[in-house]
Amino acid sequence: MSQNSQEELKASLSVLAMSIASSAAVALGMTPNPQDGKTSTDKTMARFNIDLLLVLQEKTKGNLDADESGFLEAVLNDLQIKYLTLK
């Protein structure tokens, strides 16, 4: 891996949260599955990914800066609302 690639792939809390949130978005049918390009819903997997984000939020409470905490809260709120509107 070149140095430029390593710089582009900087690990952070927001990248971790977005990775989990992306999986939740696919399971909620918000975006197509990158593997097959199809959109479908899987409430069980959506709930699992939302729960992972809730665990992350709980375990990092008091250790995040305001931007990180706000970002995680906003992502969770969006996903939870979408989950509740699924039929």
HELIX and SHEET records of a PDB file:
HELIX    1   1 GLN A    3  GLU A    8  1                                   6    
HELIX    2   2 LEU A   13  ALA A   27  1                                  15    
HELIX    3   3 LYS A   43  THR A   60  1                                  18    
HELIX    4   4 ALA A   66  THR A   85  1                                  20    
END                                                                             
